């Protein structure tokens, strides 16, 4: 039994995520977690909400709530939606947790002791009306490049030009709207990543099996331009983890907090501590996943994320861990994804363009979305969600291939035999099917082990198709007229295929899998290491029930309505 530690990029707290966010990290991570549990491996699957930084404060202010209350509320919302999507986290934590406060301050102290943190004096915009320094995103004004009047101090969302706050025309505070701004000097802490360039370069080189997307992004940041730069790890904000060296105050850093990019990845580790506390476990129980001196040396650690998060997880977070000089578990495999675009454009949270996770569940069960997203995962290039493709995939793959198979064989058995597996021997056709499925299951396993999401979906669909073709070729409804015993063997095979499909399909469509197992009146979820034995798991006389329709087809009218509804303006 292997031990698999899985983390997915933690979603930001400031709103409900869209489907592009979901397929970029959490959903493929859940697929891999469910698969490994199905194979009998010990899995620790962790995620959390990312709660610090400028956007959290702005979102809370917009909602008219204290930021701590807003974050607590949104954590509950995101946790609920994750459960409804079938995301099987062992723990869904919070980066504002006491555990993350303690661990972030601990790492900062260790990095300082190692000479990897330096103080830097900077000039930043100060708002007299707000009585505070304003991070770049807190400053709005007119873009000097395109004239967009709501450009932020770091970037214009309209023309995408990178900006400094001092570039803006008529700058104002995004908090109060005040134009009473001035430039003042302030001190911040920087992580000396440049000192670790060679060590990080060698570490990335050691990951020969990483996706090209992952390594190419890491190498670009390491070598392009000036190479790996030192990076600020503190901010002048009210909300966040106070700057300390361990549990000791940091002179000159009073009133400052750690920058969100520094504390957010540390939450992966802290989340395990939260899991231990929530489940009455000890420190040793979570440390065996994260400390190589406490048992984590045999753990395989896999991260899932969109390509925009790769630099932080291949360079900045590893710099934090390596720089600490402590025996923390480093990531073994980083599975990164390109972007999912939406119907001819891009998903846009600010414009409400595209389907958001709560809206998706309002119109269809989670499995419809899970199947389409995973079978179209943007692994090697960006992919695009279109309503026509979604309708076609659901109707053909889920309704016509899998759902129709389950319905046909159970109803036929009920009408000609009973609601129990009939007595019947397997002949040449059944042995040929077993041989074919054995090859396909082994291929499916290889793709899943390699985290090749789309190839895994294609192989699973081929396994479903093989059962349909078997039914079409053997035609038990015809055989029954002249050879009921032969038809009985064919029906027995068909009913066993339902349990077989339920087990193999559970990582992709867990709700439908549970319905198939329930209909087959079995709790046997054992993996088909021996396909021949698996296809005899339900013995003659085993009772079942005919399930309701597993997947309803999407009509043209529904597709047109949804396409119009989700074209923009979420509110």
C-alpha positions as CSV (number, residue, x, y, z in Angstrom):
1,X,0.0,0.0,0.0
2,X,1.4,3.4,-1.1
3,X,1.0,6.6,0.8
4,X,-0.1,9.5,-1.4
5,X,-0.2,13.2,-0.2
6,X,-2.3,15.3,-2.6
7,X,-2.8,19.1,-2.5
8,X,-4.7,21.3,-5.0
9,X,-4.1,25.0,-5.4
10,X,-6.1,26.7,-2.6
11,X,-9.0,28.8,-4.0
12,X,-9.2,32.5,-3.1
13,X,-11.8,33.5,-0.6
14,X,-13.3,36.5,-2.4
15,X,-16.0,34.7,-4.3
16,X,-17.4,31.5,-5.8
17,X,-15.1,29.9,-8.4
18,X,-16.0,29.3,-12.0
19,X,-15.6,26.0,-13.9
20,X,-12.2,27.0,-15.2
21,X,-10.9,27.3,-11.6
22,X,-12.4,23.9,-10.8
23,X,-10.7,21.9,-13.6
24,X,-7.4,23.8,-13.1
25,X,-6.7,22.1,-9.7
26,X,-9.4,20.7,-7.4
27,X,-11.2,18.4,-9.7
28,X,-8.3,16.5,-11.2
29,X,-6.8,16.3,-7.7
30,X,-10.0,14.7,-6.6
31,X,-9.9,12.3,-9.5
32,X,-6.4,11.2,-8.5
33,X,-7.3,10.9,-4.8
34,X,-10.4,8.8,-5.5
35,X,-8.5,6.5,-7.8
36,X,-5.7,5.9,-5.3
37,X,-8.3,5.2,-2.5
38,X,-10.0,2.8,-4.9
39,X,-6.7,1.0,-5.4
40,X,-6.3,0.6,-1.6
41,X,-3.6,3.3,-1.1
42,X,-3.5,5.5,1.9
43,X,-4.4,9.1,0.8
44,X,-4.2,12.5,2.4
45,X,-6.0,15.0,0.2
46,X,-5.8,18.6,1.5
47,X,-7.1,21.9,0.4
48,X,-8.1,25.2,2.0
49,X,-9.4,28.7,1.4
50,X,-6.7,31.4,0.7
51,X,-7.9,34.2,3.0
52,X,-5.3,36.9,3.2
53,X,-4.3,39.8,0.9
54,X,-5.8,42.8,-0.7
55,X,-8.8,41.2,-2.5
56,X,-10.1,39.7,0.7
57,X,-10.2,43.1,2.3
58,X,-11.8,44.7,-0.7
59,X,-14.4,42.0,-1.0
60,X,-15.3,42.2,2.7
61,X,-15.6,46.0,2.4
62,X,-17.8,45.7,-0.6
63,X,-20.0,43.2,1.4
64,X,-20.1,45.6,4.3
65,X,-18.7,43.0,6.7
66,X,-15.6,42.7,8.9
67,X,-13.0,40.8,6.9
68,X,-12.8,38.0,9.5
69,X,-16.6,37.5,9.4
70,X,-16.6,37.6,5.6
71,X,-13.8,35.0,5.3
72,X,-15.6,32.7,7.7
73,X,-18.8,33.0,5.8
74,X,-17.1,32.4,2.4
75,X,-15.2,29.4,3.7
76,X,-18.5,27.8,4.6
77,X,-19.9,28.6,1.1
78,X,-16.9,27.2,-0.7
79,X,-16.8,24.2,1.6
80,X,-20.4,23.4,0.9
81,X,-20.1,23.8,-2.9
82,X,-17.0,21.5,-2.8
83,X,-18.9,18.8,-1.0
84,X,-21.8,19.1,-3.5
85,X,-19.3,18.7,-6.4
86,X,-18.0,15.5,-4.7
87,X,-14.6,16.8,-3.9
88,X,-13.3,14.3,-1.4
89,X,-10.9,16.4,0.7
90,X,-9.7,14.8,3.9
91,X,-9.7,18.3,5.2
92,X,-10.7,21.7,3.8
93,X,-8.8,24.2,5.9
94,X,-8.3,28.0,6.2
95,X,-5.1,29.9,5.7
96,X,-6.2,32.2,8.5
97,X,-6.0,29.2,11.0
98,X,-3.9,29.4,14.2
99,X,-1.8,26.5,12.7
100,X,-0.9,28.6,9.7
101,X,-0.1,31.6,11.8
102,X,2.3,29.6,13.9
103,X,3.9,27.7,11.0
104,X,4.4,30.8,8.8
105,X,6.1,32.7,11.6
106,X,8.2,29.6,12.2
107,X,9.4,29.5,8.6
108,X,10.2,33.2,8.6
109,X,12.3,32.8,11.7
110,X,14.2,29.9,10.2
111,X,14.8,31.8,6.9
112,X,16.1,34.8,8.9
113,X,18.5,32.6,10.9
114,X,19.8,31.2,7.6
115,X,20.5,34.7,6.3
116,X,17.8,34.4,3.6
117,X,15.7,37.5,4.5
118,X,16.7,41.1,4.1
119,X,15.1,44.4,4.9
120,X,14.4,46.7,1.9
121,X,13.2,50.4,2.0
122,X,10.5,51.1,-0.6
123,X,8.3,54.0,-1.6
124,X,4.6,53.2,-1.6
125,X,1.4,55.2,-1.9
126,X,-0.1,56.3,1.4
127,X,-3.7,57.4,1.7
128,X,-4.2,60.1,4.3
129,X,-8.0,59.6,4.3
130,X,-7.6,55.9,5.1
131,X,-4.6,56.3,7.3
132,X,-2.7,53.5,5.7
133,X,-0.3,52.4,2.9
134,X,-2.2,51.1,-0.1
135,X,-1.0,48.0,-1.9
136,X,-1.0,48.3,-5.7
137,X,-4.5,46.7,-6.1
138,X,-6.0,49.2,-3.6
139,X,-5.2,52.1,-6.0
140,X,-7.5,52.8,-9.0
141,X,-7.3,55.4,-11.7
142,X,-7.3,56.0,-15.4
143,X,-5.0,53.8,-17.5
144,X,-2.4,56.0,-19.3
145,X,-2.3,53.4,-22.1
146,X,-6.0,52.9,-23.0
147,X,-7.9,55.4,-21.0
148,X,-9.8,52.7,-19.0
149,X,-11.1,54.5,-15.9
150,X,-11.0,51.6,-13.4
151,X,-7.4,50.4,-14.0
152,X,-5.7,49.1,-10.9
153,X,-2.3,50.1,-9.6
154,X,-0.7,46.8,-10.7
155,X,-2.4,46.2,-14.1
156,X,-5.1,47.5,-16.4
157,X,-7.8,44.8,-16.7
158,X,-9.0,46.3,-20.0
159,X,-5.7,46.4,-22.0
160,X,-3.7,44.1,-19.6
161,X,-0.7,46.5,-19.5
162,X,1.4,46.1,-16.4
163,X,1.4,49.3,-14.3
164,X,2.8,51.0,-11.2
165,X,0.5,53.0,-9.0
166,X,2.3,56.2,-10.0
167,X,1.5,55.6,-13.7
168,X,-2.2,56.1,-13.1
169,X,-4.0,59.3,-14.1
170,X,-6.1,60.7,-11.3
171,X,-5.3,57.9,-8.8
172,X,-7.7,57.3,-5.9
173,X,-8.1,54.9,-3.0
174,X,-10.1,51.8,-3.9
175,X,-11.1,51.7,-0.2
176,X,-12.5,55.2,0.3
177,X,-12.3,56.8,-3.1
178,X,-10.1,59.5,-1.7
179,X,-7.6,61.3,-4.0
180,X,-5.6,62.5,-1.0
181,X,-2.6,60.3,-1.7
182,X,1.1,60.7,-1.3
183,X,4.3,58.6,-1.7
184,X,6.0,57.6,1.5
185,X,8.9,55.4,2.4
186,X,8.3,52.1,4.2
187,X,10.3,49.0,5.1
188,X,9.6,45.4,4.0
189,X,11.2,42.0,4.2
190,X,12.4,40.2,1.1
191,X,13.1,36.5,0.7
192,X,16.5,36.1,-0.9
193,X,15.5,33.7,-3.6
194,X,18.4,34.7,-5.8
195,X,20.8,33.0,-3.3
196,X,19.0,29.8,-3.9
197,X,18.9,29.8,-7.7
198,X,21.4,27.0,-8.3
199,X,19.8,24.8,-5.6
200,X,16.4,25.3,-7.1
201,X,17.6,24.8,-10.6
202,X,19.2,21.5,-9.7
203,X,16.0,20.5,-7.9
204,X,13.8,21.2,-10.9
205,X,16.3,19.3,-13.1
206,X,15.8,16.3,-10.9
207,X,12.1,16.1,-11.8
208,X,12.4,14.4,-15.2
209,X,8.8,13.1,-15.2
210,X,7.1,16.5,-14.6
211,X,4.9,17.9,-17.4
212,X,6.7,20.1,-19.9
213,X,4.3,22.9,-19.0
214,X,5.5,22.8,-15.4
215,X,9.3,22.7,-16.1
216,X,9.2,25.2,-18.9
217,X,7.5,27.8,-16.6
218,X,10.0,27.1,-13.8
219,X,13.0,27.4,-16.1
220,X,11.7,30.6,-17.7
221,X,11.5,32.3,-14.2
222,X,14.9,30.9,-13.3
223,X,16.8,32.1,-16.4
224,X,14.9,34.8,-18.3
225,X,15.9,38.4,-17.8
226,X,17.6,38.9,-14.5
227,X,16.8,35.4,-13.4
228,X,15.2,34.5,-10.1
229,X,14.7,37.7,-8.1
230,X,14.3,38.3,-4.4
231,X,10.7,38.8,-3.5
232,X,8.8,40.8,-0.9
233,X,7.1,38.7,1.8
234,X,5.5,41.5,3.9
235,X,2.7,44.1,3.3
236,X,1.2,47.1,5.1
237,X,-2.2,45.5,5.7
238,X,-4.4,45.0,8.7
239,X,-5.6,41.5,7.8
240,X,-3.1,38.7,7.7
241,X,-0.4,36.9,9.8
242,X,1.6,39.4,11.9
243,X,5.3,39.5,11.1
244,X,7.3,37.6,13.7
245,X,10.4,35.5,13.9
246,X,8.8,32.4,15.4
247,X,7.0,33.7,18.4
248,X,9.3,36.8,18.8
249,X,8.4,40.3,17.6
250,X,10.4,41.5,14.6
251,X,11.8,45.0,15.3
252,X,10.7,47.5,12.7
253,X,8.0,45.3,11.3
254,X,5.3,46.3,13.8
255,X,1.8,46.5,12.2
256,X,2.8,44.6,9.1
257,X,1.7,41.1,7.9
258,X,3.2,38.5,5.8
259,X,2.3,38.7,2.1
260,X,-0.3,36.2,1.0
261,X,1.9,34.4,-1.5
262,X,4.3,33.6,1.3
263,X,1.7,32.2,3.8
264,X,-0.7,30.6,1.4
265,X,1.5,27.6,0.3
266,X,2.5,27.0,3.9
267,X,-1.2,26.4,4.6
268,X,-0.8,23.0,2.8
269,X,1.3,21.9,5.7
270,X,-0.8,23.8,8.3
271,X,-3.9,22.2,6.9
272,X,-2.7,18.8,8.0
273,X,-2.3,20.2,11.5
274,X,-5.9,21.4,11.3
275,X,-7.0,18.0,10.1
276,X,-5.3,16.4,13.1
277,X,-6.9,18.8,15.6
278,X,-10.4,18.4,14.0
279,X,-10.1,14.6,14.2
280,X,-8.6,14.1,17.6
281,X,-5.2,13.2,16.2
282,X,-1.7,14.0,17.5
283,X,1.1,16.0,15.9
284,X,2.7,12.7,15.0
285,X,-0.3,11.9,12.9
286,X,0.1,14.8,10.6
287,X,3.9,15.0,10.7
288,X,4.2,11.5,9.2
289,X,2.8,13.1,6.0
290,X,5.1,16.2,6.0
291,X,8.3,15.5,8.0
292,X,10.9,13.2,6.4
293,X,12.3,12.6,9.9
294,X,8.9,11.5,11.2
295,X,7.9,9.0,8.5
296,X,7.2,11.1,5.4
297,X,10.2,9.8,3.5
298,X,8.0,7.1,1.9
299,X,5.2,9.5,0.9
300,X,4.5,10.4,-2.7
301,X,3.5,14.1,-2.7
302,X,1.5,15.4,-5.8
303,X,0.3,18.9,-6.4
304,X,-2.3,20.0,-8.8
305,X,-2.7,23.6,-10.1
306,X,-3.2,26.0,-13.0
307,X,-0.2,27.2,-14.9
308,X,-0.4,30.7,-13.3
309,X,0.4,29.1,-9.9
310,X,3.4,27.2,-11.1
311,X,6.2,29.8,-10.4
312,X,5.2,30.0,-6.7
313,X,5.1,26.2,-6.3
314,X,8.3,25.3,-8.3
315,X,10.4,28.2,-6.9
316,X,9.1,30.4,-4.1
317,X,7.5,27.7,-1.9
318,X,10.4,25.3,-2.4
319,X,12.8,28.2,-1.6
320,X,10.9,28.6,1.7
321,X,11.1,24.8,2.5
322,X,14.7,24.3,1.4
323,X,15.8,27.6,3.0
324,X,14.5,26.5,6.4
325,X,17.1,23.8,6.5
326,X,14.4,21.5,8.1
327,X,13.4,18.0,6.8
328,X,10.0,18.9,5.2
329,X,8.5,16.8,2.4
330,X,9.1,18.3,-1.0
331,X,6.7,17.8,-3.9
332,X,7.4,14.8,-6.1
333,X,5.1,15.5,-9.0
334,X,3.5,18.8,-10.0
335,X,0.6,18.4,-12.4
336,X,-0.2,21.7,-14.0
337,X,-3.0,22.7,-16.4
338,X,-3.6,25.3,-19.1
339,X,-6.7,27.4,-19.1
340,X,-10.3,26.5,-19.9
341,X,-11.9,29.2,-21.9
342,X,-15.6,29.8,-22.2
343,X,-17.7,29.8,-25.4
344,X,-15.5,31.9,-27.7
345,X,-13.9,34.0,-24.9
346,X,-12.7,33.8,-21.4
347,X,-14.3,33.1,-18.1
348,X,-14.6,36.4,-16.2
349,X,-15.3,36.6,-12.5
350,X,-15.7,40.4,-12.7
351,X,-18.0,40.3,-15.6
352,X,-19.9,37.2,-14.5
353,X,-19.2,35.6,-17.8
354,X,-19.3,31.8,-17.8
355,X,-20.6,29.1,-15.5
356,X,-19.8,29.4,-11.8
357,X,-19.8,26.3,-9.5
358,X,-23.0,27.2,-7.6
359,X,-24.8,27.9,-10.9
360,X,-23.6,24.7,-12.5
361,X,-25.1,22.7,-9.6
362,X,-28.4,24.6,-9.9
363,X,-29.0,23.3,-13.4
364,X,-27.5,19.8,-13.4
365,X,-26.0,17.2,-11.0
366,X,-22.2,17.3,-10.4
367,X,-21.4,14.2,-12.4
368,X,-22.5,15.9,-15.7
369,X,-19.9,18.6,-15.1
370,X,-17.3,16.3,-13.7
371,X,-17.3,14.1,-16.7
372,X,-17.2,16.9,-19.3
373,X,-14.5,18.9,-17.5
374,X,-12.2,15.9,-16.9
375,X,-12.7,14.4,-20.3
376,X,-11.8,17.8,-21.8
377,X,-9.1,18.8,-19.3
378,X,-6.7,21.5,-20.6
379,X,-3.6,19.4,-20.2
380,X,-1.5,20.0,-23.3
381,X,-3.1,23.3,-24.4
382,X,-5.9,25.6,-23.5
383,X,-9.3,24.1,-24.1
384,X,-12.8,25.6,-24.5
385,X,-16.1,25.0,-23.0
386,X,-19.0,25.3,-25.5
387,X,-22.6,24.4,-24.8
388,X,-22.8,22.4,-28.0
389,X,-19.8,20.3,-27.1
390,X,-21.1,19.9,-23.5
391,X,-24.6,18.7,-24.8
392,X,-23.0,16.3,-27.2
393,X,-20.6,14.8,-24.7
394,X,-23.3,14.3,-22.0
395,X,-25.8,12.9,-24.4
396,X,-23.5,10.5,-26.2
397,X,-21.1,9.4,-23.4
398,X,-23.2,9.5,-20.3
399,X,-26.8,9.0,-21.5
400,X,-26.3,6.8,-24.7
401,X,-23.3,4.7,-23.7
402,X,-23.3,4.2,-20.0
403,X,-26.8,5.1,-18.9
404,X,-28.5,3.2,-21.8
405,X,-26.4,0.1,-21.0
406,X,-27.5,0.0,-17.4
407,X,-31.1,0.6,-18.3
408,X,-31.3,-2.0,-21.1
409,X,-29.8,-4.9,-19.3
410,X,-31.6,-4.4,-16.0
411,X,-35.0,-4.0,-17.6
412,X,-34.4,-6.9,-19.9
413,X,-33.5,-9.2,-17.0
414,X,-36.5,-8.1,-15.0
415,X,-38.9,-8.8,-17.9
416,X,-37.4,-12.2,-18.9
417,X,-35.9,-13.6,-15.7
418,X,-36.5,-11.7,-12.5
419,X,-34.8,-9.0,-10.5
420,X,-32.0,-11.4,-9.7
421,X,-28.8,-12.5,-11.5
422,X,-29.8,-15.6,-13.6
423,X,-27.9,-18.9,-13.7
424,X,-25.8,-19.0,-16.9
425,X,-22.4,-20.0,-18.1
426,X,-19.8,-17.8,-19.9
427,X,-18.9,-18.8,-23.4
428,X,-16.5,-17.7,-26.1
429,X,-18.0,-14.2,-26.4
430,X,-17.7,-13.6,-22.7
431,X,-14.1,-14.8,-22.6
432,X,-13.2,-12.5,-25.5
433,X,-14.8,-9.6,-23.7
434,X,-12.9,-10.5,-20.5
435,X,-9.6,-10.5,-22.4
436,X,-10.4,-7.2,-24.1
437,X,-11.4,-5.5,-20.8
438,X,-8.3,-6.9,-19.0
439,X,-6.1,-5.0,-21.5
440,X,-8.2,-1.9,-21.3
441,X,-8.3,-1.8,-17.5
442,X,-4.5,-2.1,-17.4
443,X,-4.2,0.8,-19.9
444,X,-6.7,2.8,-17.8
445,X,-4.6,2.2,-14.7
446,X,-1.4,3.3,-16.5
447,X,-3.1,6.6,-17.6
448,X,-4.4,7.2,-14.1
449,X,-1.1,6.5,-12.5
450,X,0.6,8.9,-14.9
451,X,-2.2,11.6,-14.2
452,X,-3.1,11.7,-17.9
453,X,-6.6,12.9,-17.3
454,X,-8.0,13.0,-20.8
455,X,-6.4,9.6,-21.8
456,X,-7.9,8.1,-18.7
457,X,-11.4,9.4,-19.6
458,X,-11.0,8.1,-23.2
459,X,-10.0,4.6,-21.9
460,X,-12.9,4.6,-19.4
461,X,-15.4,5.5,-22.2
462,X,-13.9,2.7,-24.4
463,X,-14.5,0.3,-21.5
464,X,-18.2,1.4,-21.4
465,X,-18.4,1.1,-25.2
466,X,-17.0,-2.5,-25.1
467,X,-20.0,-3.5,-22.9
468,X,-22.4,-1.9,-25.3
469,X,-20.8,-3.6,-28.3
470,X,-21.0,-6.9,-26.4
471,X,-24.7,-6.5,-25.8
472,X,-25.3,-5.5,-29.5
473,X,-23.3,-8.5,-30.8
474,X,-24.7,-11.2,-28.4
475,X,-28.3,-9.7,-28.5
476,X,-29.6,-11.7,-25.4
477,X,-33.2,-10.6,-26.4
478,X,-32.8,-12.6,-29.6
479,X,-30.9,-15.5,-28.0
480,X,-33.6,-15.8,-25.3
481,X,-36.1,-16.9,-28.0
482,X,-34.1,-20.0,-28.9
483,X,-31.6,-20.5,-26.2
484,X,-32.7,-19.1,-22.8
485,X,-29.7,-20.6,-21.0
486,X,-27.2,-18.8,-23.3
487,X,-29.2,-15.6,-22.9
488,X,-29.0,-16.1,-19.1
489,X,-25.2,-16.1,-19.3
490,X,-25.2,-13.0,-21.3
491,X,-27.4,-11.2,-18.9
492,X,-25.3,-12.4,-16.0
493,X,-22.3,-10.8,-17.7
494,X,-24.2,-7.6,-18.3
495,X,-25.3,-7.2,-14.7
496,X,-21.8,-7.9,-13.5
497,X,-20.5,-5.2,-15.9
498,X,-22.7,-2.7,-14.0
499,X,-20.8,-3.3,-10.8
500,X,-17.5,-3.4,-12.7
501,X,-18.3,0.0,-14.3
502,X,-19.4,1.5,-11.0
503,X,-16.0,0.7,-9.5
504,X,-13.9,1.9,-12.4
505,X,-16.1,5.1,-12.9
506,X,-16.2,6.2,-9.3
507,X,-13.2,8.6,-9.6
508,X,-15.0,10.4,-12.5
509,X,-18.7,10.2,-11.6
510,X,-19.0,9.2,-7.9
511,X,-22.7,9.9,-7.6
512,X,-23.7,7.7,-10.6
513,X,-21.2,5.1,-9.4
514,X,-23.0,5.0,-6.0
515,X,-26.4,4.6,-7.8
516,X,-25.1,1.7,-9.9
517,X,-23.8,-0.1,-6.8
518,X,-27.0,0.6,-4.9
519,X,-29.1,-0.8,-7.8
520,X,-26.9,-3.9,-7.9
521,X,-27.4,-4.2,-4.1
522,X,-23.7,-4.5,-3.4
523,X,-21.1,-2.8,-1.2
524,X,-18.3,-4.6,-3.1
525,X,-16.1,-1.8,-4.4
526,X,-13.0,-4.0,-4.8
527,X,-10.7,-3.0,-7.7
528,X,-10.7,-5.4,-10.7
529,X,-7.1,-6.5,-10.4
530,X,-8.5,-9.8,-11.8
531,X,-11.0,-8.8,-14.4
532,X,-12.4,-12.4,-14.9
533,X,-13.1,-12.7,-11.1
534,X,-14.5,-9.2,-11.0
535,X,-17.0,-10.1,-13.7
536,X,-18.3,-13.0,-11.6
537,X,-18.6,-11.0,-8.4
538,X,-22.4,-11.0,-8.4
539,X,-23.4,-14.7,-8.2
540,X,-26.5,-16.3,-9.6
541,X,-29.5,-15.5,-7.4
542,X,-28.1,-12.1,-6.3
543,X,-31.0,-9.6,-6.2
544,X,-30.9,-6.2,-7.8
545,X,-33.3,-3.3,-8.6
546,X,-33.8,-1.5,-11.8
547,X,-32.5,2.0,-11.2
548,X,-34.0,5.3,-12.4
549,X,-32.5,6.9,-15.4
550,X,-28.8,7.7,-14.6
551,X,-28.4,10.6,-17.0
552,X,-31.1,12.6,-18.7
553,X,-30.3,14.0,-22.1
554,X,-29.8,17.8,-22.5
555,X,-32.4,19.2,-24.9
556,X,-31.7,21.8,-27.5
557,X,-34.0,24.2,-25.7
558,X,-32.1,23.8,-22.4
559,X,-28.8,24.3,-24.2
560,X,-30.0,27.5,-25.8
561,X,-31.4,28.9,-22.6
562,X,-28.2,28.2,-20.6
563,X,-26.0,29.7,-23.4
564,X,-28.0,32.9,-23.1
565,X,-28.1,32.9,-19.3
566,X,-24.4,32.5,-18.8
567,X,-23.2,35.0,-21.4
568,X,-22.4,37.6,-18.8
569,X,-23.6,39.7,-15.9
570,X,-23.8,37.1,-13.1
571,X,-25.7,39.5,-10.8
